[in-house]
Amino acid sequence: MTSTRGISSHVNISEADTHALRFRLQTEITWLSRQMQDLQGADESPDLSLIQTYREMIFSRRALLGRIPR
């Protein structure tokens, strides 16, 4: 069994695909942020578990976005 520790693997992906993925992630982040703001601005008591879920979803998408080459 060979070890791949310390070896970075790169996937060849087209610039158009990279751009499309970045755009989709940015769109999802915007949508999730708006959903979270709507929950926080509601007159009734906010669903804290749903707000936390939105935060985690936004965080994970931003992390992935940061790993995609520009």
N, C-alpha and C positions, 0 to 999 in steps of 0.2 A: 504494500500500500504506500503510495507516495503522499507526501505532505505538501499542501499548497499554502502553508503559513508563510506570510511575508510576500507572497506573489500577488500582484495586482492583475486582475483580469479585466480586459476592456472589451466591450461589445461594439462592433461596428454598426452604427445606426446613422441613418441619413440626417442631414441638417433639417430637412422638412419634418421628419418624424420628431426630432428633438424640439423643434419650434412648436409643433402641434401638442406635444406632451406638456411643455412649459405653459402654453396658452390654456390647456385644459386644467392644469393644476391651479393656475392663477384665477381662473373662472370659478373653480370649486371653492377656493379660499375666500373669494369675494362673497359668494353665495352663503357659505357657512357663517362668515362674519355678520352678514345682514340678518340671518336667522337668529344668531346669538343676540344681536342688538335688539331685535324685536322682542325676544323673550325677556331681556333685561329691562326693557322699557314698558312692558305690559303693566296694566293697573293691578292685576291680580298677582299673587305671590309667584315668583318665577320658579320653574322646575330646575332646581340646582343640579340635579344629576344630568339633565339634558344639556344644560349650559356647559358643564364639565366635559361632556362627550364632544360637544362642538369645539371646545378649546383643544382637546386632544386630537381631533381630526384636523384642525387647522395647523397645529404644531407638526403633525406627521407629514402633512402636505408641504409645509414650508421646509422641513428637513429634506424631503425628497427633491424639492425644487432647488435647494442649495447644492445638491450633488449632481445635478444635470449640467453638463457643459453649456456655455452660452454660445 
